[in-house]
Amino acid sequence: MEKRKKWDLSHWVTPGVFSGSYVVDEAVQRISIVKANEKQDEEVTENVQELVVNTTVEQPKELVLEPTFEIIMRETDEAVVEQVHKLEQEVMELKEALALWEERWEKLEGNHTKQLQYLYQVVLSLKKEWELERNEHRNY
């Protein structure tokens, strides 16, 4: 029986995956493996894109402001102002509601502390009664 070496593991190699010649592009934080014919295709598309960009740059377009643009801007400004007013009203309503809830919270906390004090006094009185009864029965 033949001994297998570490690099002869079958699960590392899948046949047919890396067939053909590959070109490796290395850059900072990037390594891409591309077939030679794919690399040429990418270079051609990059050259075409550069030509398109160069031709569009050579033909400057004139900016013409139409009166409709100003009308649209006024309408959007009015809509934005209305939204701001609505939001300010909502903020005021929420502040009022928050103030009411804070008052309610303070009242509830006050009632809670009163109930705690009352229960503490009840527990103390029960403890005193229990101690008195215990002391009475000790004499016998």
LUMTOR-672210 format. One record per residue (C-alpha): residue number from 1; residue in three letters; x, y, z. Coordinates in Angstrom, 1 decimal. Example, Ala and Ser with C-alpha at 12.3 -4.5 7.8 and 13.67 -1.06 7.14 Angstrom:
<nudos>
{1, 'ala', {12.3, -4.5, 7.8}}
{2, 'ser', {13.7, -1.1, 7.1}}
</nudos>
This chain:
<nudos>
{1, 'met', {0.0, 0.0, 0.0}}
{2, 'glu', {1.3, 3.4, -1.0}}
{3, 'lys', {1.7, 6.2, 1.5}}
{4, 'arg', {0.0, 9.5, 0.6}}
{5, 'lys', {1.9, 12.7, 1.0}}
{6, 'lys', {0.3, 15.8, 2.5}}
{7, 'trp', {0.0, 17.5, -0.8}}
{8, 'asp', {-1.7, 14.5, -2.5}}
{9, 'leu', {-5.0, 15.0, -0.8}}
{10, 'ser', {-7.9, 14.4, -3.2}}
{11, 'his', {-10.2, 17.0, -1.8}}
{12, 'trp', {-7.9, 19.9, -2.6}}
{13, 'val', {-7.8, 19.2, -6.4}}
{14, 'thr', {-10.9, 19.3, -8.5}}
{15, 'pro', {-10.1, 18.4, -12.1}}
{16, 'gly', {-11.1, 20.8, -14.9}}
{17, 'val', {-11.4, 23.9, -12.7}}
{18, 'phe', {-8.1, 25.5, -13.5}}
{19, 'ser', {-7.5, 24.5, -17.1}}
{20, 'gly', {-5.7, 26.9, -19.5}}
{21, 'ser', {-3.2, 29.7, -18.9}}
{22, 'tyr', {-4.1, 32.3, -16.3}}
{23, 'val', {-2.7, 35.8, -15.7}}
{24, 'val', {-2.4, 37.1, -12.1}}
{25, 'asp', {-3.0, 40.8, -11.5}}
{26, 'glu', {-1.8, 41.9, -8.1}}
{27, 'ala', {-2.6, 45.2, -6.4}}
{28, 'val', {-2.8, 46.5, -2.9}}
{29, 'gln', {-5.3, 44.4, -1.0}}
{30, 'arg', {-6.5, 42.7, -4.2}}
{31, 'ile', {-5.4, 39.6, -6.2}}
{32, 'ser', {-7.5, 38.6, -9.2}}
{33, 'ile', {-6.9, 35.5, -11.4}}
{34, 'val', {-8.1, 36.0, -15.0}}
{35, 'lys', {-7.6, 33.9, -18.1}}
{36, 'ala', {-5.4, 35.5, -20.7}}
{37, 'asn', {-8.3, 35.9, -23.3}}
{38, 'glu', {-10.6, 37.4, -20.6}}
{39, 'lys', {-7.9, 39.9, -19.7}}
{40, 'gln', {-7.7, 41.1, -23.3}}
{41, 'asp', {-11.5, 41.5, -23.4}}
{42, 'glu', {-11.3, 43.6, -20.3}}
{43, 'glu', {-8.6, 45.8, -21.8}}
{44, 'val', {-10.7, 46.3, -24.9}}
{45, 'thr', {-13.8, 47.3, -22.9}}
{46, 'glu', {-11.7, 49.7, -20.8}}
{47, 'asn', {-10.3, 51.3, -23.9}}
{48, 'val', {-13.8, 51.7, -25.4}}
{49, 'gln', {-15.0, 53.3, -22.1}}
{50, 'glu', {-12.0, 55.7, -22.2}}
{51, 'leu', {-12.9, 56.7, -25.7}}
{52, 'val', {-16.5, 57.3, -24.8}}
{53, 'val', {-15.5, 59.4, -21.9}}
{54, 'asn', {-13.1, 61.4, -24.0}}
{55, 'thr', {-15.7, 62.1, -26.7}}
{56, 'thr', {-18.3, 63.2, -24.2}}
{57, 'val', {-15.8, 65.5, -22.6}}
{58, 'glu', {-14.9, 67.1, -25.9}}
{59, 'gln', {-18.5, 68.1, -26.5}}
{60, 'pro', {-19.5, 70.6, -23.7}}
{61, 'lys', {-23.2, 71.1, -23.2}}
{62, 'glu', {-24.7, 74.5, -22.6}}
{63, 'leu', {-26.8, 74.8, -19.5}}
{64, 'val', {-30.0, 76.6, -20.3}}
{65, 'leu', {-32.2, 77.5, -17.3}}
{66, 'glu', {-35.8, 77.3, -18.3}}
{67, 'pro', {-38.6, 79.1, -16.4}}
{68, 'thr', {-40.2, 75.8, -15.6}}
{69, 'phe', {-37.2, 75.0, -13.4}}
{70, 'glu', {-37.7, 78.1, -11.4}}
{71, 'ile', {-41.4, 77.2, -11.0}}
{72, 'ile', {-40.6, 73.7, -9.9}}
{73, 'met', {-38.1, 75.0, -7.4}}
{74, 'arg', {-40.7, 77.4, -6.0}}
{75, 'glu', {-43.3, 74.6, -5.7}}
{76, 'thr', {-40.7, 72.3, -4.0}}
{77, 'asp', {-39.7, 75.2, -1.6}}
{78, 'glu', {-43.4, 75.7, -0.7}}
{79, 'ala', {-43.9, 72.0, -0.1}}
{80, 'val', {-40.7, 71.9, 2.0}}
{81, 'val', {-41.9, 74.9, 4.1}}
{82, 'glu', {-45.3, 73.3, 4.6}}
{83, 'gln', {-43.6, 70.0, 5.8}}
{84, 'val', {-41.4, 72.0, 8.1}}
{85, 'his', {-44.4, 73.7, 9.7}}
{86, 'lys', {-46.2, 70.4, 10.1}}
{87, 'leu', {-43.1, 68.9, 11.7}}
{88, 'glu', {-42.8, 71.9, 14.0}}
{89, 'gln', {-46.4, 71.4, 15.1}}
{90, 'glu', {-45.9, 67.7, 15.7}}
{91, 'val', {-42.8, 68.5, 17.8}}
{92, 'met', {-44.8, 71.0, 19.9}}
{93, 'glu', {-47.6, 68.5, 20.4}}
{94, 'leu', {-45.1, 65.8, 21.4}}
{95, 'lys', {-43.5, 68.2, 23.9}}
{96, 'glu', {-46.9, 68.9, 25.4}}
{97, 'ala', {-47.6, 65.2, 25.6}}
{98, 'leu', {-44.2, 64.6, 27.1}}
{99, 'ala', {-44.8, 67.2, 29.8}}
{100, 'leu', {-48.2, 65.6, 30.7}}
{101, 'trp', {-46.5, 62.2, 31.0}}
{102, 'glu', {-43.7, 63.6, 33.1}}
{103, 'glu', {-46.3, 65.1, 35.5}}
{104, 'arg', {-48.2, 61.8, 35.6}}
{105, 'trp', {-44.9, 60.0, 36.3}}
{106, 'glu', {-44.0, 62.3, 39.2}}
{107, 'lys', {-47.5, 61.8, 40.7}}
{108, 'leu', {-47.2, 58.1, 40.4}}
{109, 'glu', {-43.7, 58.1, 42.0}}
{110, 'gly', {-45.1, 60.2, 44.9}}
{111, 'asn', {-47.9, 57.7, 45.4}}
{112, 'his', {-45.4, 54.9, 45.2}}
{113, 'thr', {-43.1, 56.4, 47.9}}
{114, 'lys', {-46.2, 57.0, 50.1}}
{115, 'gln', {-47.3, 53.4, 49.8}}
{116, 'leu', {-43.8, 52.2, 50.5}}
{117, 'gln', {-43.6, 54.3, 53.7}}
{118, 'tyr', {-47.0, 53.1, 54.8}}
{119, 'leu', {-46.0, 49.4, 54.2}}
{120, 'tyr', {-42.8, 50.0, 56.1}}
{121, 'gln', {-44.7, 51.4, 59.1}}
{122, 'val', {-47.1, 48.4, 58.9}}
{123, 'val', {-44.2, 45.9, 58.9}}
{124, 'leu', {-42.5, 47.7, 61.9}}
{125, 'ser', {-45.8, 47.6, 63.9}}
{126, 'leu', {-46.2, 43.9, 63.2}}
{127, 'lys', {-42.6, 43.3, 64.2}}
{128, 'lys', {-43.2, 45.1, 67.5}}
{129, 'glu', {-46.4, 43.1, 68.2}}
{130, 'trp', {-44.6, 39.9, 67.5}}
{131, 'glu', {-41.7, 40.8, 69.8}}
{132, 'leu', {-44.1, 41.7, 72.6}}
{133, 'glu', {-45.9, 38.4, 72.3}}
{134, 'arg', {-42.6, 36.5, 72.2}}
{135, 'asn', {-41.4, 38.3, 75.3}}
{136, 'glu', {-44.7, 37.5, 77.2}}
{137, 'his', {-44.3, 33.8, 76.5}}
{138, 'arg', {-40.7, 33.7, 77.6}}
{139, 'asn', {-41.5, 34.1, 81.2}}
{140, 'tyr', {-43.4, 30.8, 81.4}}
</nudos>
